[in-house]
Amino acid sequence: MAFVSTFRRILAGSNNSLSSSSFSWARHCSTLSSPKLFVSGLSRLTTNEKLQDAFAPFGELVDARVITDRETGRSKGFGFVTYATIQDAEKAKEGMNAKFLDGWVIFVDPARPREPRRPLHQDHPQSSSSGSGFTTNKTIGWCK
C-alpha cells in the first residue's frame, strides 16, 4: 500500500525528494559503452562519404562505413560510425537519431559486438547423412 501512495506522489509531482534534476541526470548519463554506432535505415544511394559528412559535425570521426553486398556492391541499408570518444558518439546519437539522410529516416543505436557465425555444415567425404539418423560410410556400410 505504501508503494502505491509513493508511486502516486511521484506521478503527481508532490514528492520533493525526487526532483526533476535527478531525473535529468539519469537522462544525460551515457548509455553507450563504446564509441561505435549502428546506423540503420540508410538509402541505397548513401555512400561512405555522405555518411561521414552527415556525422562529422558531432565530433572527431574515426570511421564511417556503409555496409555493401559482396555480390552486387549495393548498400545493405545500414552502416557503422565510430568516434574518438564516447561523448562524441552520444552527441551524434542524440543529434542524428530519427533524422533524414538522403531522403530516408535513419536510426542511430549503439553498436553491439558481432555475434559468432554458425559453423558451416561440412560432410566428411567418406560419409553422408540420410536424415533418418543413420549415416552411410562407403567403406563400412550402414552404421548408427
N, CA, C and O atoms as CSV, one atom per row, in Angstrom:
chain,resi,resn,atom,element,x,y,z
A,1,MET,N,N,0.813,-1.187,0.000
A,1,MET,CA,C,0.000,0.000,0.000
A,1,MET,C,C,0.863,1.260,0.000
A,1,MET,O,O,0.546,2.247,-0.663
A,2,ALA,N,N,1.952,1.206,0.751
A,2,ALA,CA,C,2.840,2.365,0.808
A,2,ALA,C,C,3.488,2.619,-0.551
A,2,ALA,O,O,3.734,3.764,-0.930
A,3,PHE,N,N,3.760,1.541,-1.273
A,3,PHE,CA,C,4.354,1.682,-2.597
A,3,PHE,C,C,3.423,2.427,-3.537
A,3,PHE,O,O,3.857,3.280,-4.312
A,4,VAL,N,N,2.128,2.096,-3.464
A,4,VAL,CA,C,1.151,2.730,-4.340
A,4,VAL,C,C,1.047,4.219,-4.035
A,4,VAL,O,O,0.989,5.036,-4.955
A,5,SER,N,N,1.024,4.580,-2.761
A,5,SER,CA,C,0.918,6.002,-2.425
A,5,SER,C,C,2.178,6.763,-2.827
A,5,SER,O,O,2.098,7.908,-3.271
A,6,THR,N,N,3.334,6.133,-2.675
A,6,THR,CA,C,4.582,6.776,-3.113
A,6,THR,C,C,4.585,6.943,-4.621
A,6,THR,O,O,4.999,7.980,-5.139
A,7,PHE,N,N,4.128,5.932,-5.315
A,7,PHE,CA,C,4.051,5.994,-6.775
A,7,PHE,C,C,3.112,7.099,-7.225
A,7,PHE,O,O,3.408,7.815,-8.181
A,8,ARG,N,N,1.971,7.246,-6.539
A,8,ARG,CA,C,1.030,8.327,-6.885
A,8,ARG,C,C,1.652,9.692,-6.656
A,8,ARG,O,O,1.461,10.605,-7.459
A,9,ARG,N,N,2.413,9.843,-5.540
A,9,ARG,CA,C,3.061,11.121,-5.271
A,9,ARG,C,C,4.101,11.453,-6.334
A,9,ARG,O,O,4.247,12.610,-6.727
A,10,ILE,N,N,4.817,10.443,-6.795
A,10,ILE,CA,C,5.825,10.678,-7.836
A,10,ILE,C,C,5.144,11.138,-9.123
A,10,ILE,O,O,5.583,12.093,-9.764
A,11,LEU,N,N,4.060,10.442,-9.491
A,11,LEU,CA,C,3.348,10.832,-10.709
A,11,LEU,C,C,2.717,12.208,-10.583
A,11,LEU,O,O,2.672,12.966,-11.552
A,12,ALA,N,N,2.229,12.532,-9.389
A,12,ALA,CA,C,1.594,13.832,-9.187
A,12,ALA,C,C,2.616,14.946,-9.026
A,12,ALA,O,O,2.284,16.123,-9.170
A,13,GLY,N,N,3.851,14.581,-8.730
A,13,GLY,CA,C,4.885,15.599,-8.578
A,13,GLY,C,C,4.955,16.193,-7.200
A,13,GLY,O,O,5.629,17.205,-7.010
A,14,SER,N,N,4.270,15.591,-6.198
A,14,SER,CA,C,4.275,16.150,-4.857
A,14,SER,C,C,5.434,15.669,-4.007
A,14,SER,O,O,5.598,16.154,-2.888
A,15,ASN,N,N,6.240,14.743,-4.484
A,15,ASN,CA,C,7.375,14.251,-3.712
A,15,ASN,C,C,8.589,15.128,-4.005
A,15,ASN,O,O,9.136,15.099,-5.107
A,16,ASN,N,N,9.003,15.904,-3.011
A,16,ASN,CA,C,10.100,16.839,-3.219
A,16,ASN,C,C,11.463,16.165,-3.238
A,16,ASN,O,O,12.426,16.731,-3.754
A,17,SER,N,N,11.558,14.941,-2.671
A,17,SER,CA,C,12.860,14.285,-2.629
A,17,SER,C,C,13.297,13.803,-4.006
A,17,SER,O,O,14.492,13.634,-4.246
A,18,LEU,N,N,12.365,13.581,-4.900
A,18,LEU,CA,C,12.700,13.177,-6.269
A,18,LEU,C,C,12.449,14.352,-7.196
A,18,LEU,O,O,11.379,14.468,-7.794
A,19,SER,N,N,13.413,15.197,-7.307
A,19,SER,CA,C,13.244,16.392,-8.128
A,19,SER,C,C,13.506,16.069,-9.587
A,19,SER,O,O,14.029,15.006,-9.922
A,20,SER,N,N,13.140,16.986,-10.432
A,20,SER,CA,C,13.351,16.786,-11.866
A,20,SER,C,C,14.828,16.792,-12.216
A,20,SER,O,O,15.221,16.250,-13.249
A,21,SER,N,N,15.663,17.406,-11.359
A,21,SER,CA,C,17.092,17.413,-11.652
A,21,SER,C,C,17.688,16.019,-11.531
A,21,SER,O,O,18.623,15.687,-12.260
A,22,SER,N,N,17.160,15.187,-10.615
A,22,SER,CA,C,17.681,13.824,-10.504
A,22,SER,C,C,17.284,13.003,-11.720
A,22,SER,O,O,18.041,12.133,-12.151
A,23,PHE,N,N,16.117,13.264,-12.275
A,23,PHE,CA,C,15.712,12.564,-13.488
A,23,PHE,C,C,16.507,13.056,-14.695
A,23,PHE,O,O,16.842,12.269,-15.581
A,24,SER,N,N,16.807,14.341,-14.732
A,24,SER,CA,C,17.582,14.853,-15.860
A,24,SER,C,C,19.010,14.320,-15.825
A,24,SER,O,O,19.618,14.118,-16.876
A,25,TRP,N,N,19.560,14.087,-14.619
A,25,TRP,CA,C,20.890,13.492,-14.534
A,25,TRP,C,C,20.883,12.094,-15.123
A,25,TRP,O,O,21.800,11.730,-15.859
A,26,ALA,N,N,19.863,11.304,-14.812
A,26,ALA,CA,C,19.775,9.941,-15.346
A,26,ALA,C,C,19.585,9.958,-16.856
A,26,ALA,O,O,20.065,9.066,-17.555
A,27,ARG,N,N,18.893,10.961,-17.357
A,27,ARG,CA,C,18.659,11.053,-18.786
A,27,ARG,C,C,19.939,11.411,-19.527
A,27,ARG,O,O,20.157,10.941,-20.644
A,28,HIS,N,N,20.791,12.237,-18.921
A,28,HIS,CA,C,22.021,12.652,-19.579
A,28,HIS,C,C,23.181,11.690,-19.337
A,28,HIS,O,O,24.242,11.832,-19.944
A,29,CYS,N,N,22.986,10.731,-18.470
A,29,CYS,CA,C,24.039,9.753,-18.215
A,29,CYS,C,C,24.221,8.905,-19.476
A,29,CYS,O,O,23.235,8.477,-20.078
A,30,SER,N,N,25.441,8.664,-19.872
A,30,SER,CA,C,25.723,7.970,-21.120
A,30,SER,C,C,25.242,6.533,-21.081
A,30,SER,O,O,25.487,5.809,-20.116
A,31,THR,N,N,24.551,6.125,-22.146
A,31,THR,CA,C,24.100,4.740,-22.261
A,31,THR,C,C,25.021,3.943,-23.174
A,31,THR,O,O,24.825,2.742,-23.358
A,32,LEU,N,N,26.005,4.590,-23.735
A,32,LEU,CA,C,26.914,3.918,-24.658
A,32,LEU,C,C,28.096,3.330,-23.903
A,32,LEU,O,O,28.598,3.915,-22.943
A,33,SER,N,N,28.523,2.173,-24.353
A,33,SER,CA,C,29.710,1.559,-23.742
A,33,SER,C,C,30.904,1.589,-24.691
A,33,SER,O,O,32.025,1.282,-24.286
A,34,SER,N,N,30.671,1.955,-25.947
A,34,SER,CA,C,31.769,2.098,-26.902
A,34,SER,C,C,31.428,3.252,-27.851
A,34,SER,O,O,30.265,3.634,-27.975
A,35,PRO,N,N,32.428,3.794,-28.507
A,35,PRO,CA,C,32.167,4.927,-29.410
A,35,PRO,C,C,31.675,4.516,-30.794
A,35,PRO,O,O,31.664,5.341,-31.707
A,36,LYS,N,N,31.270,3.267,-30.971
A,36,LYS,CA,C,30.810,2.789,-32.269
A,36,LYS,C,C,29.280,2.774,-32.303
A,36,LYS,O,O,28.632,2.262,-31.390
A,37,LEU,N,N,28.714,3.347,-33.377
A,37,LEU,CA,C,27.264,3.445,-33.540
A,37,LEU,C,C,26.805,2.646,-34.749
A,37,LEU,O,O,27.501,2.563,-35.761
A,38,PHE,N,N,25.623,2.063,-34.625
A,38,PHE,CA,C,24.970,1.344,-35.716
A,38,PHE,C,C,23.931,2.276,-36.313
A,38,PHE,O,O,23.084,2.801,-35.591
A,39,VAL,N,N,23.983,2.487,-37.616
A,39,VAL,CA,C,23.064,3.393,-38.302
A,39,VAL,C,C,22.225,2.560,-39.258
A,39,VAL,O,O,22.758,1.943,-40.180
A,40,SER,N,N,20.909,2.540,-39.041
A,40,SER,CA,C,20.022,1.766,-39.912
A,40,SER,C,C,19.080,2.695,-40.657
A,40,SER,O,O,18.926,3.862,-40.298
A,41,GLY,N,N,18.452,2.165,-41.698
A,41,GLY,CA,C,17.505,2.937,-42.496
A,41,GLY,C,C,18.171,3.773,-43.561
A,41,GLY,O,O,17.574,4.727,-44.061
A,42,LEU,N,N,19.397,3.437,-43.919
A,42,LEU,CA,C,20.109,4.225,-44.927
A,42,LEU,C,C,19.553,3.979,-46.319
A,42,LEU,O,O,19.113,2.877,-46.644
A,43,SER,N,N,19.580,5.018,-47.127
A,43,SER,CA,C,19.182,4.912,-48.522
A,43,SER,C,C,20.208,4.078,-49.282
A,43,SER,O,O,21.371,3.996,-48.887
A,44,ARG,N,N,19.773,3.469,-50.360
A,44,ARG,CA,C,20.706,2.710,-51.211
A,44,ARG,C,C,21.723,3.632,-51.888
A,44,ARG,O,O,22.756,3.176,-52.379
A,45,LEU,N,N,21.419,4.930,-51.907
A,45,LEU,CA,C,22.303,5.901,-52.539
A,45,LEU,C,C,23.323,6.498,-51.580
A,45,LEU,O,O,24.215,7.230,-52.008
A,46,THR,N,N,23.204,6.196,-50.283
A,46,THR,CA,C,24.131,6.749,-49.307
A,46,THR,C,C,25.493,6.082,-49.440
A,46,THR,O,O,25.597,4.856,-49.470
A,47,THR,N,N,26.520,6.892,-49.518
A,47,THR,CA,C,27.895,6.395,-49.640
A,47,THR,C,C,28.646,6.634,-48.331
A,47,THR,O,O,28.137,7.280,-47.416
A,48,ASN,N,N,29.856,6.104,-48.261
A,48,ASN,CA,C,30.696,6.323,-47.079
A,48,ASN,C,C,30.949,7.816,-46.866
A,48,ASN,O,O,30.944,8.301,-45.734
A,49,GLU,N,N,31.166,8.529,-47.953
A,49,GLU,CA,C,31.453,9.967,-47.857
A,49,GLU,C,C,30.245,10.741,-47.343
A,49,GLU,O,O,30.395,11.633,-46.508
A,50,LYS,N,N,29.046,10.411,-47.831
A,50,LYS,CA,C,27.835,11.095,-47.367
A,50,LYS,C,C,27.575,10.808,-45.892
A,50,LYS,O,O,27.152,11.692,-45.146
A,51,LEU,N,N,27.828,9.573,-45.478
A,51,LEU,CA,C,27.654,9.208,-44.075
A,51,LEU,C,C,28.658,9.965,-43.208
A,51,LEU,O,O,28.311,10.451,-42.131
A,52,GLN,N,N,29.877,10.062,-43.667
A,52,GLN,CA,C,30.906,10.788,-42.930
A,52,GLN,C,C,30.561,12.269,-42.832
A,52,GLN,O,O,30.711,12.866,-41.766
A,53,ASP,N,N,30.098,12.872,-43.931
A,53,ASP,CA,C,29.738,14.288,-43.922
A,53,ASP,C,C,28.571,14.566,-42.968
A,53,ASP,O,O,28.540,15.610,-42.315
A,54,ALA,N,N,27.612,13.637,-42.886
A,54,ALA,CA,C,26.448,13.846,-42.029
A,54,ALA,C,C,26.808,13.752,-40.547
A,54,ALA,O,O,26.232,14.465,-39.726
A,55,PHE,N,N,27.760,12.874,-40.197
A,55,PHE,CA,C,28.096,12.659,-38.795
A,55,PHE,C,C,29.317,13.452,-38.326
A,55,PHE,O,O,29.598,13.464,-37.128
A,56,ALA,N,N,30.042,14.103,-39.212
A,56,ALA,CA,C,31.250,14.849,-38.850
A,56,ALA,C,C,31.004,16.017,-37.889
A,56,ALA,O,O,31.867,16.272,-37.049
A,57,PRO,N,N,29.884,16.740,-37.959
A,57,PRO,CA,C,29.716,17.886,-37.052
A,57,PRO,C,C,29.628,17.536,-35.568
A,57,PRO,O,O,29.707,18.435,-34.731
A,58,PHE,N,N,29.468,16.278,-35.223
A,58,PHE,CA,C,29.258,15.906,-33.821
A,58,PHE,C,C,30.534,15.543,-33.082
A,58,PHE,O,O,30.493,15.334,-31.870
A,59,GLY,N,N,31.665,15.463,-33.771
A,59,GLY,CA,C,32.917,15.154,-33.096
A,59,GLY,C,C,33.929,14.556,-34.058
A,59,GLY,O,O,33.720,14.522,-35.271
A,60,GLU,N,N,35.026,14.088,-33.487
A,60,GLU,CA,C,36.108,13.528,-34.295
A,60,GLU,C,C,35.766,12.111,-34.746
A,60,GLU,O,O,35.714,11.182,-33.939
A,61,LEU,N,N,35.535,11.963,-36.051
A,61,LEU,CA,C,35.189,10.659,-36.619
A,61,LEU,C,C,36.446,9.831,-36.856
A,61,LEU,O,O,37.440,10.329,-37.385
A,62,VAL,N,N,36.392,8.580,-36.466
A,62,VAL,CA,C,37.473,7.649,-36.757
A,62,VAL,C,C,37.156,6.888,-38.036
A,62,VAL,O,O,38.033,6.673,-38.874
A,63,ASP,N,N,35.882,6.477,-38.184
A,63,ASP,CA,C,35.481,5.677,-39.342
A,63,ASP,C,C,33.985,5.847,-39.579
A,63,ASP,O,O,33.206,5.956,-38.633
A,64,ALA,N,N,33.597,5.867,-40.837
A,64,ALA,CA,C,32.187,5.875,-41.241
A,64,ALA,C,C,32.079,4.945,-42.435
A,64,ALA,O,O,32.684,5.192,-43.478
A,65,ARG,N,N,31.311,3.879,-42.284
A,65,ARG,CA,C,31.277,2.864,-43.336
A,65,ARG,C,C,29.848,2.376,-43.585
A,65,ARG,O,O,29.138,1.991,-42.656
A,66,VAL,N,N,29.443,2.400,-44.857
A,66,VAL,CA,C,28.180,1.816,-45.291
A,66,VAL,C,C,28.470,0.371,-45.679
A,66,VAL,O,O,29.396,0.103,-46.444
A,67,ILE,N,N,27.686,-0.552,-45.156
A,67,ILE,CA,C,27.890,-1.968,-45.443
A,67,ILE,C,C,27.252,-2.294,-46.789
A,67,ILE,O,O,26.089,-1.971,-47.032
A,68,THR,N,N,28.029,-2.941,-47.661
A,68,THR,CA,C,27.555,-3.254,-49.010
A,68,THR,C,C,27.515,-4.759,-49.235
A,68,THR,O,O,28.200,-5.525,-48.557
A,69,ASP,N,N,26.709,-5.159,-50.189
A,69,ASP,CA,C,26.607,-6.557,-50.575
A,69,ASP,C,C,27.855,-6.950,-51.356
A,69,ASP,O,O,28.325,-6.186,-52.199
A,70,ARG,N,N,28.392,-8.126,-51.085
A,70,ARG,CA,C,29.614,-8.564,-51.768
A,70,ARG,C,C,29.384,-8.824,-53.247
A,70,ARG,O,O,30.249,-8.545,-54.078
A,71,GLU,N,N,28.220,-9.358,-53.569
A,71,GLU,CA,C,27.925,-9.725,-54.961
A,71,GLU,C,C,27.664,-8.507,-55.831
A,71,GLU,O,O,28.262,-8.351,-56.896
A,72,THR,N,N,26.751,-7.631,-55.361
A,72,THR,CA,C,26.300,-6.521,-56.195
A,72,THR,C,C,27.013,-5.206,-55.916
A,72,THR,O,O,27.058,-4.329,-56.779
A,73,GLY,N,N,27.572,-5.061,-54.713
A,73,GLY,CA,C,28.209,-3.807,-54.342
A,73,GLY,C,C,27.229,-2.746,-53.884
A,73,GLY,O,O,27.632,-1.623,-53.581
A,74,ARG,N,N,25.935,-3.085,-53.826
A,74,ARG,CA,C,24.914,-2.130,-53.379
A,74,ARG,C,C,24.856,-2.073,-51.859
A,74,ARG,O,O,25.214,-3.030,-51.173
A,75,SER,N,N,24.403,-0.944,-51.350
A,75,SER,CA,C,24.259,-0.761,-49.910
A,75,SER,C,C,23.229,-1.726,-49.361
A,75,SER,O,O,22.215,-1.996,-50.005
A,76,LYS,N,N,23.489,-2.251,-48.163
A,76,LYS,CA,C,22.527,-3.113,-47.489
A,76,LYS,C,C,21.544,-2.311,-46.640
A,76,LYS,O,O,20.634,-2.881,-46.039
A,77,GLY,N,N,21.727,-0.987,-46.589
A,77,GLY,CA,C,20.792,-0.136,-45.861
A,77,GLY,C,C,21.202,0.151,-44.428
A,77,GLY,O,O,20.426,0.723,-43.663
A,78,PHE,N,N,22.411,-0.239,-44.058
A,78,PHE,CA,C,22.893,0.101,-42.726
A,78,PHE,C,C,24.392,0.339,-42.774
A,78,PHE,O,O,25.057,0.028,-43.762
A,79,GLY,N,N,24.908,0.897,-41.689
A,79,GLY,CA,C,26.324,1.194,-41.627
A,79,GLY,C,C,26.777,1.392,-40.195
A,79,GLY,O,O,25.991,1.255,-39.257
A,80,PHE,N,N,28.046,1.714,-40.036
A,80,PHE,CA,C,28.632,1.930,-38.720
A,80,PHE,C,C,29.427,3.228,-38.737
A,80,PHE,O,O,30.084,3.562,-39.724
A,81,VAL,N,N,29.354,3.950,-37.629
A,81,VAL,CA,C,30.105,5.187,-37.453
A,81,VAL,C,C,30.872,5.061,-36.142
A,81,VAL,O,O,30.289,4.722,-35.112
A,82,THR,N,N,32.161,5.329,-36.175
A,82,THR,CA,C,32.998,5.231,-34.980
A,82,THR,C,C,33.609,6.588,-34.680
A,82,THR,O,O,34.179,7.236,-35.558
A,83,TYR,N,N,33.482,7.012,-33.423
A,83,TYR,CA,C,34.033,8.284,-32.967
A,83,TYR,C,C,35.260,8.046,-32.095
A,83,TYR,O,O,35.535,6.923,-31.674
A,84,ALA,N,N,35.989,9.124,-31.836
A,84,ALA,CA,C,37.173,9.041,-30.988
A,84,ALA,C,C,36.789,8.867,-29.523
A,84,ALA,O,O,37.503,8.200,-28.773
A,85,THR,N,N,35.660,9.464,-29.102
A,85,THR,CA,C,35.237,9.370,-27.705
A,85,THR,C,C,33.770,8.951,-27.617
A,85,THR,O,O,33.003,9.100,-28.568
A,86,ILE,N,N,33.410,8.434,-26.471
A,86,ILE,CA,C,32.015,8.045,-26.231
A,86,ILE,C,C,31.119,9.277,-26.167
A,86,ILE,O,O,29.956,9.216,-26.568
A,87,GLN,N,N,31.641,10.386,-25.673
A,87,GLN,CA,C,30.857,11.623,-25.586
A,87,GLN,C,C,30.469,12.119,-26.979
A,87,GLN,O,O,29.339,12.563,-27.184
A,88,ASP,N,N,31.390,12.046,-27.929
A,88,ASP,CA,C,31.069,12.444,-29.300
A,88,ASP,C,C,30.015,11.517,-29.898
A,88,ASP,O,O,29.113,11.965,-30.606
A,89,ALA,N,N,30.137,10.234,-29.611
A,89,ALA,CA,C,29.153,9.270,-30.118
A,89,ALA,C,C,27.780,9.532,-29.512
A,89,ALA,O,O,26.764,9.401,-30.194
A,90,GLU,N,N,27.746,9.900,-28.242
A,90,GLU,CA,C,26.472,10.212,-27.582
A,90,GLU,C,C,25.821,11.438,-28.227
A,90,GLU,O,O,24.611,11.456,-28.454
A,91,LYS,N,N,26.632,12.465,-28.519
A,91,LYS,CA,C,26.102,13.660,-29.190
A,91,LYS,C,C,25.552,13.305,-30.563
A,91,LYS,O,O,24.495,13.801,-30.953
A,92,ALA,N,N,26.253,12.458,-31.294
A,92,ALA,CA,C,25.801,12.072,-32.631
A,92,ALA,C,C,24.523,11.249,-32.555
A,92,ALA,O,O,23.632,11.403,-33.391
A,93,LYS,N,N,24.431,10.388,-31.570
A,93,LYS,CA,C,23.222,9.569,-31.408
A,93,LYS,C,C,22.018,10.461,-31.144
A,93,LYS,O,O,20.960,10.280,-31.747
A,94,GLU,N,N,22.178,11.415,-30.253
A,94,GLU,CA,C,21.081,12.330,-29.945
A,94,GLU,C,C,20.761,13.252,-31.122
A,94,GLU,O,O,19.599,13.586,-31.352
A,95,GLY,N,N,21.787,13.660,-31.864
A,95,GLY,CA,C,21.587,14.620,-32.943
A,95,GLY,C,C,21.090,14.021,-34.248
A,95,GLY,O,O,20.437,14.710,-35.031
A,96,MET,N,N,21.386,12.759,-34.494
A,96,MET,CA,C,21.045,12.169,-35.795
A,96,MET,C,C,19.941,11.110,-35.740
A,96,MET,O,O,19.433,10.711,-36.788
A,97,ASN,N,N,19.562,10.652,-34.567
A,97,ASN,CA,C,18.523,9.632,-34.484
A,97,ASN,C,C,17.191,10.178,-34.982
A,97,ASN,O,O,16.758,11.256,-34.577
A,98,ALA,N,N,16.547,9.420,-35.865
A,98,ALA,CA,C,15.247,9.774,-36.452
A,98,ALA,C,C,15.323,11.044,-37.306
A,98,ALA,O,O,14.354,11.800,-37.380
A,99,LYS,N,N,16.453,11.278,-37.940
A,99,LYS,CA,C,16.627,12.412,-38.854
A,99,LYS,C,C,16.692,11.902,-40.292
A,99,LYS,O,O,16.880,10.710,-40.532
A,100,PHE,N,N,16.534,12.817,-41.239
A,100,PHE,CA,C,16.577,12.457,-42.654
A,100,PHE,C,C,18.000,12.496,-43.176
A,100,PHE,O,O,18.760,13.417,-42.876
A,101,LEU,N,N,18.355,11.480,-43.967
A,101,LEU,CA,C,19.622,11.450,-44.688
A,101,LEU,C,C,19.344,10.854,-46.053
A,101,LEU,O,O,18.896,9.712,-46.150
A,102,ASP,N,N,19.601,11.603,-47.098
A,102,ASP,CA,C,19.304,11.200,-48.478
A,102,ASP,C,C,17.840,10.829,-48.671
A,102,ASP,O,O,17.516,9.905,-49.418
A,103,GLY,N,N,16.955,11.564,-47.984
A,103,GLY,CA,C,15.523,11.342,-48.153
A,103,GLY,C,C,14.943,10.202,-47.334
A,103,GLY,O,O,13.749,9.923,-47.446
A,104,TRP,N,N,15.740,9.538,-46.519
A,104,TRP,CA,C,15.268,8.425,-45.689
A,104,TRP,C,C,15.484,8.767,-44.217
A,104,TRP,O,O,16.448,9.450,-43.870
A,105,VAL,N,N,14.593,8.298,-43.361
A,105,VAL,CA,C,14.752,8.489,-41.926
A,105,VAL,C,C,15.730,7.429,-41.421
A,105,VAL,O,O,15.536,6.234,-41.641
A,106,ILE,N,N,16.776,7.882,-40.748
A,106,ILE,CA,C,17.780,6.950,-40.233
A,106,ILE,C,C,17.613,6.811,-38.719
A,106,ILE,O,O,17.092,7.706,-38.054
A,107,PHE,N,N,18.059,5.690,-38.197
A,107,PHE,CA,C,18.020,5.430,-36.767
A,107,PHE,C,C,19.418,5.090,-36.291
A,107,PHE,O,O,20.125,4.296,-36.911
A,108,VAL,N,N,19.807,5.701,-35.185
A,108,VAL,CA,C,21.156,5.539,-34.651
A,108,VAL,C,C,21.057,4.840,-33.300
A,108,VAL,O,O,20.370,5.310,-32.393
A,109,ASP,N,N,21.748,3.721,-33.180
A,109,ASP,CA,C,21.753,2.920,-31.958
A,109,ASP,C,C,23.181,2.535,-31.611
A,109,ASP,O,O,24.065,2.585,-32.465
A,110,PRO,N,N,23.412,2.150,-30.353
A,110,PRO,CA,C,24.750,1.647,-30.017
A,110,PRO,C,C,25.042,0.367,-30.799
A,110,PRO,O,O,24.163,-0.478,-30.968
A,111,ALA,N,N,26.262,0.231,-31.268
A,111,ALA,CA,C,26.654,-0.983,-31.993
A,111,ALA,C,C,26.880,-2.098,-30.982
A,111,ALA,O,O,27.475,-1.891,-29.925
A,112,ARG,N,N,26.394,-3.275,-31.327
A,112,ARG,CA,C,26.615,-4.450,-30.478
A,112,ARG,C,C,27.781,-5.242,-31.046
A,112,ARG,O,O,28.081,-5.142,-32.236
A,113,PRO,N,N,28.441,-6.027,-30.204
A,113,PRO,CA,C,29.514,-6.876,-30.727
A,113,PRO,C,C,28.960,-7.877,-31.731
A,113,PRO,O,O,27.820,-8.326,-31.616
A,114,ARG,N,N,29.767,-8.210,-32.696
A,114,ARG,CA,C,29.340,-9.139,-33.738
A,114,ARG,C,C,29.142,-10.534,-33.139
A,114,ARG,O,O,29.995,-11.048,-32.417
A,115,GLU,N,N,27.995,-11.126,-33.461
A,115,GLU,CA,C,27.710,-12.465,-32.966
A,115,GLU,C,C,28.499,-13.481,-33.779
A,115,GLU,O,O,28.667,-13.318,-34.987
A,116,PRO,N,N,28.982,-14.526,-33.122
A,116,PRO,CA,C,29.740,-15.536,-33.876
A,116,PRO,C,C,28.842,-16.236,-34.887
A,116,PRO,O,O,27.668,-16.501,-34.627
A,117,ARG,N,N,29.419,-16.525,-36.038
A,117,ARG,CA,C,28.665,-17.197,-37.096
A,117,ARG,C,C,28.531,-18.671,-36.783
A,117,ARG,O,O,29.378,-19.267,-36.118
A,118,ARG,N,N,27.449,-19.243,-37.277
A,118,ARG,CA,C,27.276,-20.691,-37.165
A,118,ARG,C,C,28.316,-21.365,-38.033
A,118,ARG,O,O,28.590,-20.905,-39.142
A,119,PRO,N,N,28.896,-22.440,-37.552
A,119,PRO,CA,C,29.849,-23.149,-38.408
A,119,PRO,C,C,29.115,-23.784,-39.587
A,119,PRO,O,O,27.992,-24.269,-39.451
A,120,LEU,N,N,29.764,-23.770,-40.732
A,120,LEU,CA,C,29.186,-24.376,-41.922
A,120,LEU,C,C,29.137,-25.885,-41.746
A,120,LEU,O,O,30.086,-26.490,-41.248
A,121,HIS,N,N,28.029,-26.490,-42.155
A,121,HIS,CA,C,27.886,-27.932,-42.051
A,121,HIS,C,C,28.652,-28.572,-43.193
A,121,HIS,O,O,28.291,-28.422,-44.361
A,122,GLN,N,N,29.699,-29.278,-42.849
A,122,GLN,CA,C,30.526,-29.922,-43.866
A,122,GLN,C,C,30.488,-31.422,-43.644
A,122,GLN,O,O,30.894,-31.915,-42.592
A,123,ASP,N,N,29.997,-32.145,-44.643
A,123,ASP,CA,C,30.002,-33.598,-44.561
A,123,ASP,C,C,31.400,-34.107,-44.859
A,123,ASP,O,O,32.136,-33.546,-45.670
A,124,HIS,N,N,31.738,-35.185,-44.177
A,124,HIS,CA,C,33.012,-35.815,-44.476
A,124,HIS,C,C,32.892,-36.524,-45.810
A,124,HIS,O,O,31.819,-37.044,-46.118
A,125,PRO,N,N,33.932,-36.569,-46.606
A,125,PRO,CA,C,33.833,-37.191,-47.926
A,125,PRO,C,C,33.556,-38.691,-47.850
A,125,PRO,O,O,33.096,-39.286,-48.824
A,126,GLN,N,N,33.832,-39.301,-46.703
A,126,GLN,CA,C,33.632,-40.738,-46.577
A,126,GLN,C,C,32.222,-41.101,-46.137
A,126,GLN,O,O,31.839,-42.267,-46.238
A,127,SER,N,N,31.426,-40.131,-45.647
A,127,SER,CA,C,30.093,-40.462,-45.140
A,127,SER,C,C,29.075,-39.445,-45.601
A,127,SER,O,O,29.428,-38.324,-45.966
A,128,SER,N,N,27.805,-39.835,-45.584
A,128,SER,CA,C,26.710,-38.930,-45.909
A,128,SER,C,C,25.541,-39.253,-45.004
A,128,SER,O,O,25.408,-40.382,-44.531
A,129,SER,N,N,24.693,-38.266,-44.762
A,129,SER,CA,C,23.559,-38.441,-43.872
A,129,SER,C,C,22.286,-38.568,-44.686
A,129,SER,O,O,22.084,-37.839,-45.657
A,130,SER,N,N,21.420,-39.507,-44.283
A,130,SER,CA,C,20.157,-39.707,-44.996
A,130,SER,C,C,19.006,-38.990,-44.312
A,130,SER,O,O,17.889,-39.008,-44.829
A,131,GLY,N,N,19.242,-38.353,-43.154
A,131,GLY,CA,C,18.191,-37.630,-42.448
A,131,GLY,C,C,17.400,-38.526,-41.510
A,131,GLY,O,O,16.559,-38.016,-40.769
A,132,SER,N,N,17.624,-39.834,-41.505
A,132,SER,CA,C,16.886,-40.739,-40.634
A,132,SER,C,C,17.694,-41.138,-39.406
A,132,SER,O,O,17.287,-42.037,-38.670
A,133,GLY,N,N,18.804,-40.503,-39.178
A,133,GLY,CA,C,19.632,-40.839,-38.034
A,133,GLY,C,C,20.747,-41.801,-38.378
A,133,GLY,O,O,21.626,-42.043,-37.551
A,134,PHE,N,N,20.733,-42.346,-39.557
A,134,PHE,CA,C,21.782,-43.273,-39.980
A,134,PHE,C,C,22.738,-42.541,-40.907
A,134,PHE,O,O,22.339,-41.639,-41.643
A,135,THR,N,N,23.977,-42.930,-40.865
A,135,THR,CA,C,24.954,-42.374,-41.790
A,135,THR,C,C,25.521,-43.490,-42.640
A,135,THR,O,O,25.678,-44.622,-42.182
A,136,THR,N,N,25.822,-43.163,-43.864
A,136,THR,CA,C,26.399,-44.143,-44.772
A,136,THR,C,C,27.887,-43.898,-44.874
A,136,THR,O,O,28.321,-42.797,-45.213
A,137,ASN,N,N,28.647,-44.892,-44.589
A,137,ASN,CA,C,30.087,-44.828,-44.753
A,137,ASN,C,C,30.427,-45.761,-45.898
A,137,ASN,O,O,30.140,-46.956,-45.837
A,138,LYS,N,N,31.030,-45.228,-46.928
A,138,LYS,CA,C,31.246,-46.015,-48.143
A,138,LYS,C,C,32.137,-47.226,-47.917
A,138,LYS,O,O,32.029,-48.216,-48.641
A,139,THR,N,N,33.003,-47.162,-46.938
A,139,THR,CA,C,33.899,-48.292,-46.733
A,139,THR,C,C,33.324,-49.339,-45.795
A,139,THR,O,O,33.719,-50.502,-45.870
A,140,ILE,N,N,32.393,-48.960,-44.903
A,140,ILE,CA,C,31.870,-49.907,-43.919
A,140,ILE,C,C,30.436,-50.306,-44.244
A,140,ILE,O,O,30.089,-51.478,-44.095
A,141,GLY,N,N,29.599,-49.386,-44.678
A,141,GLY,CA,C,28.183,-49.661,-44.897
A,141,GLY,C,C,27.347,-48.852,-43.930
A,141,GLY,O,O,27.717,-47.733,-43.574
A,142,TRP,N,N,26.213,-49.408,-43.495
A,142,TRP,CA,C,25.301,-48.700,-42.593
A,142,TRP,C,C,25.799,-48.802,-41.160
A,142,TRP,O,O,26.248,-49.863,-40.725
A,143,CYS,N,N,25.720,-47.732,-40.453
A,143,CYS,CA,C,26.065,-47.743,-39.035
A,143,CYS,C,C,25.198,-46.723,-38.319
A,143,CYS,O,O,24.684,-45.791,-38.938
A,144,LYS,N,N,25.045,-46.894,-37.069
A,144,LYS,CA,C,24.195,-45.996,-36.298
A,144,LYS,C,C,24.992,-45.076,-35.435
A,144,LYS,O,O,24.423,-44.253,-34.719
